[in-house]
Amino acid sequence: MEYLDTTIESLKIQHARLDSEIREEESHVWKNIMRIEQLKKEKLRKKDELLRRTLQSAN
């Protein structure tokens, strides 16, 4: 159970880091749209994994 909690916390940190990177990239005058889309997809993957692990630990 402790491993799942650690993984969940790690995923939360990674998700927050990606959110920060997206906001930083969007703040530039010349936005790199491809980079933003890549970051958003990665963030969504982290969110999905976080949800899966959270539900898994609840059982």
mmCIF file of the N, C-alpha and C atoms, coordinates in Angstrom:
data_MODEL
# 
_entry.id   MODEL 
# 
loop_
_atom_site.group_PDB 
_atom_site.id 
_atom_site.type_symbol 
_atom_site.label_atom_id 
_atom_site.label_alt_id 
_atom_site.label_comp_id 
_atom_site.label_asym_id 
_atom_site.label_entity_id 
_atom_site.label_seq_id 
_atom_site.pdbx_PDB_ins_code 
_atom_site.Cartn_x 
_atom_site.Cartn_y 
_atom_site.Cartn_z 
_atom_site.occupancy 
_atom_site.B_iso_or_equiv 
_atom_site.pdbx_formal_charge 
_atom_site.auth_seq_id 
_atom_site.auth_comp_id 
_atom_site.auth_asym_id 
_atom_site.auth_atom_id 
_atom_site.pdbx_PDB_model_num 
ATOM 1   N N  . MET A 1 1  ? 0.818   -1.196 0.000   1.00 0.00 ? 1  MET A N  1 
ATOM 2   C CA . MET A 1 1  ? 0.000   0.000  0.000   1.00 0.00 ? 1  MET A CA 1 
ATOM 3   C C  . MET A 1 1  ? 0.867   1.269  0.000   1.00 0.00 ? 1  MET A C  1 
ATOM 4   N N  . GLU A 1 2  ? 1.974   1.221  0.744   1.00 0.00 ? 2  GLU A N  1 
ATOM 5   C CA . GLU A 1 2  ? 2.857   2.381  0.813   1.00 0.00 ? 2  GLU A CA 1 
ATOM 6   C C  . GLU A 1 2  ? 3.424   2.722  -0.564  1.00 0.00 ? 2  GLU A C  1 
ATOM 7   N N  . TYR A 1 3  ? 3.740   1.684  -1.359  1.00 0.00 ? 3  TYR A N  1 
ATOM 8   C CA . TYR A 1 3  ? 4.263   1.907  -2.709  1.00 0.00 ? 3  TYR A CA 1 
ATOM 9   C C  . TYR A 1 3  ? 3.245   2.663  -3.552  1.00 0.00 ? 3  TYR A C  1 
ATOM 10  N N  . LEU A 1 4  ? 1.972   2.271  -3.481  1.00 0.00 ? 4  LEU A N  1 
ATOM 11  C CA . LEU A 1 4  ? 0.937   2.960  -4.256  1.00 0.00 ? 4  LEU A CA 1 
ATOM 12  C C  . LEU A 1 4  ? 0.816   4.404  -3.809  1.00 0.00 ? 4  LEU A C  1 
ATOM 13  N N  . ASP A 1 5  ? 0.871   4.656  -2.494  1.00 0.00 ? 5  ASP A N  1 
ATOM 14  C CA . ASP A 1 5  ? 0.790   6.028  -1.994  1.00 0.00 ? 5  ASP A CA 1 
ATOM 15  C C  . ASP A 1 5  ? 1.948   6.862  -2.522  1.00 0.00 ? 5  ASP A C  1 
ATOM 16  N N  . THR A 1 6  ? 3.154   6.291  -2.521  1.00 0.00 ? 6  THR A N  1 
ATOM 17  C CA . THR A 1 6  ? 4.329   6.982  -3.028  1.00 0.00 ? 6  THR A CA 1 
ATOM 18  C C  . THR A 1 6  ? 4.179   7.279  -4.510  1.00 0.00 ? 6  THR A C  1 
ATOM 19  N N  . THR A 1 7  ? 3.696   6.308  -5.239  1.00 0.00 ? 7  THR A N  1 
ATOM 20  C CA . THR A 1 7  ? 3.490   6.491  -6.679  1.00 0.00 ? 7  THR A CA 1 
ATOM 21  C C  . THR A 1 7  ? 2.433   7.555  -6.936  1.00 0.00 ? 7  THR A C  1 
ATOM 22  N N  . ILE A 1 8  ? 1.375   7.537  -6.166  1.00 0.00 ? 8  ILE A N  1 
ATOM 23  C CA . ILE A 1 8  ? 0.311   8.536  -6.321  1.00 0.00 ? 8  ILE A CA 1 
ATOM 24  C C  . ILE A 1 8  ? 0.866   9.928  -6.043  1.00 0.00 ? 8  ILE A C  1 
ATOM 25  N N  . GLU A 1 9  ? 1.640   10.066 -4.989  1.00 0.00 ? 9  GLU A N  1 
ATOM 26  C CA . GLU A 1 9  ? 2.242   11.368 -4.675  1.00 0.00 ? 9  GLU A CA 1 
ATOM 27  C C  . GLU A 1 9  ? 3.183   11.808 -5.789  1.00 0.00 ? 9  GLU A C  1 
ATOM 28  N N  . SER A 1 10 ? 3.954   10.876 -6.312  1.00 0.00 ? 10 SER A N  1 
ATOM 29  C CA . SER A 1 10 ? 4.871   11.172 -7.412  1.00 0.00 ? 10 SER A CA 1 
ATOM 30  C C  . SER A 1 10 ? 4.099   11.645 -8.641  1.00 0.00 ? 10 SER A C  1 
ATOM 31  N N  . LEU A 1 11 ? 3.000   10.982 -8.938  1.00 0.00 ? 11 LEU A N  1 
ATOM 32  C CA . LEU A 1 11 ? 2.172   11.371 -10.084 1.00 0.00 ? 11 LEU A CA 1 
ATOM 33  C C  . LEU A 1 11 ? 1.574   12.764 -9.882  1.00 0.00 ? 11 LEU A C  1 
ATOM 34  N N  . LYS A 1 12 ? 1.164   13.067 -8.657  1.00 0.00 ? 12 LYS A N  1 
ATOM 35  C CA . LYS A 1 12 ? 0.618   14.395 -8.363  1.00 0.00 ? 12 LYS A CA 1 
ATOM 36  C C  . LYS A 1 12 ? 1.677   15.470 -8.601  1.00 0.00 ? 12 LYS A C  1 
ATOM 37  N N  . ILE A 1 13 ? 2.903   15.193 -8.176  1.00 0.00 ? 13 ILE A N  1 
ATOM 38  C CA . ILE A 1 13 ? 3.999   16.144 -8.362  1.00 0.00 ? 13 ILE A CA 1 
ATOM 39  C C  . ILE A 1 13 ? 4.294   16.327 -9.849  1.00 0.00 ? 13 ILE A C  1 
ATOM 40  N N  . GLN A 1 14 ? 4.338   15.223 -10.589 1.00 0.00 ? 14 GLN A N  1 
ATOM 41  C CA . GLN A 1 14 ? 4.603   15.297 -12.033 1.00 0.00 ? 14 GLN A CA 1 
ATOM 42  C C  . GLN A 1 14 ? 3.497   16.068 -12.744 1.00 0.00 ? 14 GLN A C  1 
ATOM 43  N N  . HIS A 1 15 ? 2.244   15.833 -12.344 1.00 0.00 ? 15 HIS A N  1 
ATOM 44  C CA . HIS A 1 15 ? 1.098   16.513 -12.939 1.00 0.00 ? 15 HIS A CA 1 
ATOM 45  C C  . HIS A 1 15 ? 1.192   18.019 -12.696 1.00 0.00 ? 15 HIS A C  1 
ATOM 46  N N  . ALA A 1 16 ? 1.535   18.395 -11.471 1.00 0.00 ? 16 ALA A N  1 
ATOM 47  C CA . ALA A 1 16 ? 1.673   19.820 -11.132 1.00 0.00 ? 16 ALA A CA 1 
ATOM 48  C C  . ALA A 1 16 ? 2.826   20.455 -11.907 1.00 0.00 ? 16 ALA A C  1 
ATOM 49  N N  . ARG A 1 17 ? 3.928   19.710 -12.071 1.00 0.00 ? 17 ARG A N  1 
ATOM 50  C CA . ARG A 1 17 ? 5.075   20.226 -12.822 1.00 0.00 ? 17 ARG A CA 1 
ATOM 51  C C  . ARG A 1 17 ? 4.684   20.481 -14.276 1.00 0.00 ? 17 ARG A C  1 
ATOM 52  N N  . LEU A 1 18 ? 3.950   19.551 -14.854 1.00 0.00 ? 18 LEU A N  1 
ATOM 53  C CA . LEU A 1 18 ? 3.506   19.717 -16.240 1.00 0.00 ? 18 LEU A CA 1 
ATOM 54  C C  . LEU A 1 18 ? 2.573   20.915 -16.368 1.00 0.00 ? 18 LEU A C  1 
ATOM 55  N N  . ASP A 1 19 ? 1.690   21.098 -15.402 1.00 0.00 ? 19 ASP A N  1 
ATOM 56  C CA . ASP A 1 19 ? 0.782   22.241 -15.408 1.00 0.00 ? 19 ASP A CA 1 
ATOM 57  C C  . ASP A 1 19 ? 1.575   23.544 -15.383 1.00 0.00 ? 19 ASP A C  1 
ATOM 58  N N  . SER A 1 20 ? 2.606   23.574 -14.563 1.00 0.00 ? 20 SER A N  1 
ATOM 59  C CA . SER A 1 20 ? 3.471   24.750 -14.476 1.00 0.00 ? 20 SER A CA 1 
ATOM 60  C C  . SER A 1 20 ? 4.196   25.002 -15.804 1.00 0.00 ? 20 SER A C  1 
ATOM 61  N N  . GLU A 1 21 ? 4.695   23.938 -16.418 1.00 0.00 ? 21 GLU A N  1 
ATOM 62  C CA . GLU A 1 21 ? 5.392   24.077 -17.703 1.00 0.00 ? 21 GLU A CA 1 
ATOM 63  C C  . GLU A 1 21 ? 4.443   24.597 -18.785 1.00 0.00 ? 21 GLU A C  1 
ATOM 64  N N  . ILE A 1 22 ? 3.207   24.128 -18.772 1.00 0.00 ? 22 ILE A N  1 
ATOM 65  C CA . ILE A 1 22 ? 2.212   24.581 -19.757 1.00 0.00 ? 22 ILE A CA 1 
ATOM 66  C C  . ILE A 1 22 ? 1.956   26.076 -19.574 1.00 0.00 ? 22 ILE A C  1 
ATOM 67  N N  . ARG A 1 23 ? 1.731   26.497 -18.322 1.00 0.00 ? 23 ARG A N  1 
ATOM 68  C CA . ARG A 1 23 ? 1.490   27.917 -18.062 1.00 0.00 ? 23 ARG A CA 1 
ATOM 69  C C  . ARG A 1 23 ? 2.684   28.777 -18.480 1.00 0.00 ? 23 ARG A C  1 
ATOM 70  N N  . GLU A 1 24 ? 3.873   28.282 -18.218 1.00 0.00 ? 24 GLU A N  1 
ATOM 71  C CA . GLU A 1 24 ? 5.093   29.011 -18.609 1.00 0.00 ? 24 GLU A CA 1 
ATOM 72  C C  . GLU A 1 24 ? 5.169   29.141 -20.135 1.00 0.00 ? 24 GLU A C  1 
ATOM 73  N N  . GLU A 1 25 ? 4.918   28.053 -20.825 1.00 0.00 ? 25 GLU A N  1 
ATOM 74  C CA . GLU A 1 25 ? 4.999   28.058 -22.293 1.00 0.00 ? 25 GLU A CA 1 
ATOM 75  C C  . GLU A 1 25 ? 3.919   28.968 -22.889 1.00 0.00 ? 25 GLU A C  1 
ATOM 76  N N  . GLU A 1 26 ? 2.732   28.967 -22.287 1.00 0.00 ? 26 GLU A N  1 
ATOM 77  C CA . GLU A 1 26 ? 1.644   29.796 -22.802 1.00 0.00 ? 26 GLU A CA 1 
ATOM 78  C C  . GLU A 1 26 ? 1.873   31.290 -22.536 1.00 0.00 ? 26 GLU A C  1 
ATOM 79  N N  . SER A 1 27 ? 2.740   31.596 -21.597 1.00 0.00 ? 27 SER A N  1 
ATOM 80  C CA . SER A 1 27 ? 2.984   33.001 -21.260 1.00 0.00 ? 27 SER A CA 1 
ATOM 81  C C  . SER A 1 27 ? 3.937   33.690 -22.243 1.00 0.00 ? 27 SER A C  1 
ATOM 82  N N  . HIS A 1 28 ? 4.632   32.920 -23.054 1.00 0.00 ? 28 HIS A N  1 
ATOM 83  C CA . HIS A 1 28 ? 5.558   33.509 -24.020 1.00 0.00 ? 28 HIS A CA 1 
ATOM 84  C C  . HIS A 1 28 ? 4.808   34.221 -25.142 1.00 0.00 ? 28 HIS A C  1 
ATOM 85  N N  . VAL A 1 29 ? 5.424   35.261 -25.646 1.00 0.00 ? 29 VAL A N  1 
ATOM 86  C CA . VAL A 1 29 ? 4.823   36.001 -26.763 1.00 0.00 ? 29 VAL A CA 1 
ATOM 87  C C  . VAL A 1 29 ? 4.696   35.081 -27.977 1.00 0.00 ? 29 VAL A C  1 
ATOM 88  N N  . TRP A 1 30 ? 5.773   34.340 -28.272 1.00 0.00 ? 30 TRP A N  1 
ATOM 89  C CA . TRP A 1 30 ? 5.760   33.400 -29.389 1.00 0.00 ? 30 TRP A CA 1 
ATOM 90  C C  . TRP A 1 30 ? 5.579   31.995 -28.816 1.00 0.00 ? 30 TRP A C  1 
ATOM 91  N N  . LYS A 1 31 ? 4.326   31.602 -28.697 1.00 0.00 ? 31 LYS A N  1 
ATOM 92  C CA . LYS A 1 31 ? 4.004   30.304 -28.100 1.00 0.00 ? 31 LYS A CA 1 
ATOM 93  C C  . LYS A 1 31 ? 4.415   29.156 -29.019 1.00 0.00 ? 31 LYS A C  1 
ATOM 94  N N  . ASN A 1 32 ? 4.953   28.126 -28.420 1.00 0.00 ? 32 ASN A N  1 
ATOM 95  C CA . ASN A 1 32 ? 5.281   26.910 -29.154 1.00 0.00 ? 32 ASN A CA 1 
ATOM 96  C C  . ASN A 1 32 ? 4.078   25.961 -28.998 1.00 0.00 ? 32 ASN A C  1 
ATOM 97  N N  . ILE A 1 33 ? 3.159   26.060 -29.947 1.00 0.00 ? 33 ILE A N  1 
ATOM 98  C CA . ILE A 1 33 ? 1.902   25.315 -29.867 1.00 0.00 ? 33 ILE A CA 1 
ATOM 99  C C  . ILE A 1 33 ? 2.141   23.805 -29.817 1.00 0.00 ? 33 ILE A C  1 
ATOM 100 N N  . MET A 1 34 ? 3.096   23.334 -30.572 1.00 0.00 ? 34 MET A N  1 
ATOM 101 C CA . MET A 1 34 ? 3.375   21.891 -30.581 1.00 0.00 ? 34 MET A CA 1 
ATOM 102 C C  . MET A 1 34 ? 3.861   21.438 -29.204 1.00 0.00 ? 34 MET A C  1 
ATOM 103 N N  . ARG A 1 35 ? 4.713   22.227 -28.575 1.00 0.00 ? 35 ARG A N  1 
ATOM 104 C CA . ARG A 1 35 ? 5.210   21.898 -27.234 1.00 0.00 ? 35 ARG A CA 1 
ATOM 105 C C  . ARG A 1 35 ? 4.063   21.920 -26.219 1.00 0.00 ? 35 ARG A C  1 
ATOM 106 N N  . ILE A 1 36 ? 3.197   22.913 -26.330 1.00 0.00 ? 36 ILE A N  1 
ATOM 107 C CA . ILE A 1 36 ? 2.054   23.011 -25.417 1.00 0.00 ? 36 ILE A CA 1 
ATOM 108 C C  . ILE A 1 36 ? 1.162   21.790 -25.561 1.00 0.00 ? 36 ILE A C  1 
ATOM 109 N N  . GLU A 1 37 ? 0.872   21.389 -26.777 1.00 0.00 ? 37 GLU A N  1 
ATOM 110 C CA . GLU A 1 37 ? 0.036   20.208 -27.009 1.00 0.00 ? 37 GLU A CA 1 
ATOM 111 C C  . GLU A 1 37 ? 0.694   18.941 -26.456 1.00 0.00 ? 37 GLU A C  1 
ATOM 112 N N  . GLN A 1 38 ? 2.001   18.830 -26.649 1.00 0.00 ? 38 GLN A N  1 
ATOM 113 C CA . GLN A 1 38 ? 2.737   17.678 -26.117 1.00 0.00 ? 38 GLN A CA 1 
ATOM 114 C C  . GLN A 1 38 ? 2.644   17.640 -24.589 1.00 0.00 ? 38 GLN A C  1 
ATOM 115 N N  . LEU A 1 39 ? 2.825   18.781 -23.960 1.00 0.00 ? 39 LEU A N  1 
ATOM 116 C CA . LEU A 1 39 ? 2.732   18.855 -22.499 1.00 0.00 ? 39 LEU A CA 1 
ATOM 117 C C  . LEU A 1 39 ? 1.322   18.527 -22.006 1.00 0.00 ? 39 LEU A C  1 
ATOM 118 N N  . LYS A 1 40 ? 0.320   19.020 -22.719 1.00 0.00 ? 40 LYS A N  1 
ATOM 119 C CA . LYS A 1 40 ? -1.068  18.754 -22.335 1.00 0.00 ? 40 LYS A CA 1 
ATOM 120 C C  . LYS A 1 40 ? -1.401  17.269 -22.438 1.00 0.00 ? 40 LYS A C  1 
ATOM 121 N N  . LYS A 1 41 ? -0.915  16.619 -23.477 1.00 0.00 ? 41 LYS A N  1 
ATOM 122 C CA . LYS A 1 41 ? -1.148  15.178 -23.621 1.00 0.00 ? 41 LYS A CA 1 
ATOM 123 C C  . LYS A 1 41 ? -0.474  14.404 -22.500 1.00 0.00 ? 41 LYS A C  1 
ATOM 124 N N  . GLU A 1 42 ? 0.742   14.792 -22.167 1.00 0.00 ? 42 GLU A N  1 
ATOM 125 C CA . GLU A 1 42 ? 1.463   14.135 -21.079 1.00 0.00 ? 42 GLU A CA 1 
ATOM 126 C C  . GLU A 1 42 ? 0.753   14.362 -19.747 1.00 0.00 ? 42 GLU A C  1 
ATOM 127 N N  . LYS A 1 43 ? 0.259   15.570 -19.541 1.00 0.00 ? 43 LYS A N  1 
ATOM 128 C CA . LYS A 1 43 ? -0.479  15.896 -18.314 1.00 0.00 ? 43 LYS A CA 1 
ATOM 129 C C  . LYS A 1 43 ? -1.742  15.039 -18.206 1.00 0.00 ? 43 LYS A C  1 
ATOM 130 N N  . LEU A 1 44 ? -2.442  14.869 -19.324 1.00 0.00 ? 44 LEU A N  1 
ATOM 131 C CA . LEU A 1 44 ? -3.641  14.044 -19.330 1.00 0.00 ? 44 LEU A CA 1 
ATOM 132 C C  . LEU A 1 44 ? -3.304  12.581 -19.029 1.00 0.00 ? 44 LEU A C  1 
ATOM 133 N N  . ARG A 1 45 ? -2.192  12.083 -19.569 1.00 0.00 ? 45 ARG A N  1 
ATOM 134 C CA . ARG A 1 45 ? -1.762  10.717 -19.262 1.00 0.00 ? 45 ARG A CA 1 
ATOM 135 C C  . ARG A 1 45 ? -1.480  10.558 -17.773 1.00 0.00 ? 45 ARG A C  1 
ATOM 136 N N  . LYS A 1 46 ? -0.834  11.557 -17.186 1.00 0.00 ? 46 LYS A N  1 
ATOM 137 C CA . LYS A 1 46 ? -0.550  11.518 -15.744 1.00 0.00 ? 46 LYS A CA 1 
ATOM 138 C C  . LYS A 1 46 ? -1.846  11.536 -14.941 1.00 0.00 ? 46 LYS A C  1 
ATOM 139 N N  . LYS A 1 47 ? -2.794  12.353 -15.366 1.00 0.00 ? 47 LYS A N  1 
ATOM 140 C CA . LYS A 1 47 ? -4.076  12.440 -14.674 1.00 0.00 ? 47 LYS A CA 1 
ATOM 141 C C  . LYS A 1 47 ? -4.817  11.108 -14.740 1.00 0.00 ? 47 LYS A C  1 
ATOM 142 N N  . ASP A 1 48 ? -4.818  10.486 -15.913 1.00 0.00 ? 48 ASP A N  1 
ATOM 143 C CA . ASP A 1 48 ? -5.465  9.187  -16.075 1.00 0.00 ? 48 ASP A CA 1 
ATOM 144 C C  . ASP A 1 48 ? -4.800  8.124  -15.202 1.00 0.00 ? 48 ASP A C  1 
ATOM 145 N N  . GLU A 1 49 ? -3.469  8.123  -15.186 1.00 0.00 ? 49 GLU A N  1 
ATOM 146 C CA . GLU A 1 49 ? -2.728  7.171  -14.363 1.00 0.00 ? 49 GLU A CA 1 
ATOM 147 C C  . GLU A 1 49 ? -2.988  7.421  -12.885 1.00 0.00 ? 49 GLU A C  1 
ATOM 148 N N  . LEU A 1 50 ? -3.046  8.678  -12.498 1.00 0.00 ? 50 LEU A N  1 
ATOM 149 C CA . LEU A 1 50 ? -3.330  9.038  -11.110 1.00 0.00 ? 50 LEU A CA 1 
ATOM 150 C C  . LEU A 1 50 ? -4.717  8.540  -10.699 1.00 0.00 ? 50 LEU A C  1 
ATOM 151 N N  . LEU A 1 51 ? -5.698  8.730  -11.536 1.00 0.00 ? 51 LEU A N  1 
ATOM 152 C CA . LEU A 1 51 ? -7.051  8.261  -11.258 1.00 0.00 ? 51 LEU A CA 1 
ATOM 153 C C  . LEU A 1 51 ? -7.081  6.738  -11.150 1.00 0.00 ? 51 LEU A C  1 
ATOM 154 N N  . ARG A 1 52 ? -6.404  6.072  -12.077 1.00 0.00 ? 52 ARG A N  1 
ATOM 155 C CA . ARG A 1 52 ? -6.364  4.607  -12.048 1.00 0.00 ? 52 ARG A CA 1 
ATOM 156 C C  . ARG A 1 52 ? -5.733  4.101  -10.753 1.00 0.00 ? 52 ARG A C  1 
ATOM 157 N N  . ARG A 1 53 ? -4.600  4.690  -10.378 1.00 0.00 ? 53 ARG A N  1 
ATOM 158 C CA . ARG A 1 53 ? -3.907  4.265  -9.151  1.00 0.00 ? 53 ARG A CA 1 
ATOM 159 C C  . ARG A 1 53 ? -4.722  4.581  -7.907  1.00 0.00 ? 53 ARG A C  1 
ATOM 160 N N  . THR A 1 54 ? -5.394  5.717  -7.909  1.00 0.00 ? 54 THR A N  1 
ATOM 161 C CA . THR A 1 54 ? -6.226  6.097  -6.764  1.00 0.00 ? 54 THR A CA 1 
ATOM 162 C C  . THR A 1 54 ? -7.374  5.102  -6.592  1.00 0.00 ? 54 THR A C  1 
ATOM 163 N N  . LEU A 1 55 ? -8.018  4.756  -7.684  1.00 0.00 ? 55 LEU A N  1 
ATOM 164 C CA . LEU A 1 55 ? -9.109  3.775  -7.616  1.00 0.00 ? 55 LEU A CA 1 
ATOM 165 C C  . LEU A 1 55 ? -8.584  2.406  -7.214  1.00 0.00 ? 55 LEU A C  1 
ATOM 166 N N  . GLN A 1 56 ? -7.404  2.071  -7.690  1.00 0.00 ? 56 GLN A N  1 
ATOM 167 C CA . GLN A 1 56 ? -6.785  0.789  -7.369  1.00 0.00 ? 56 GLN A CA 1 
ATOM 168 C C  . GLN A 1 56 ? -6.470  0.707  -5.869  1.00 0.00 ? 56 GLN A C  1 
ATOM 169 N N  . SER A 1 57 ? -5.989  1.779  -5.295  1.00 0.00 ? 57 SER A N  1 
ATOM 170 C CA . SER A 1 57 ? -5.637  1.772  -3.874  1.00 0.00 ? 57 SER A CA 1 
ATOM 171 C C  . SER A 1 57 ? -6.873  1.769  -2.984  1.00 0.00 ? 57 SER A C  1 
ATOM 172 N N  . ALA A 1 58 ? -8.012  2.227  -3.531  1.00 0.00 ? 58 ALA A N  1 
ATOM 173 C CA . ALA A 1 58 ? -9.259  2.242  -2.757  1.00 0.00 ? 58 ALA A CA 1 
ATOM 174 C C  . ALA A 1 58 ? -9.835  0.840  -2.580  1.00 0.00 ? 58 ALA A C  1 
ATOM 175 N N  . ASN A 1 59 ? -9.463  -0.064 -3.470  1.00 0.00 ? 59 ASN A N  1 
ATOM 176 C CA . ASN A 1 59 ? -10.001 -1.435 -3.389  1.00 0.00 ? 59 ASN A CA 1 
ATOM 177 C C  . ASN A 1 59 ? -9.221  -2.292 -2.455  1.00 0.00 ? 59 ASN A C  1 
# 
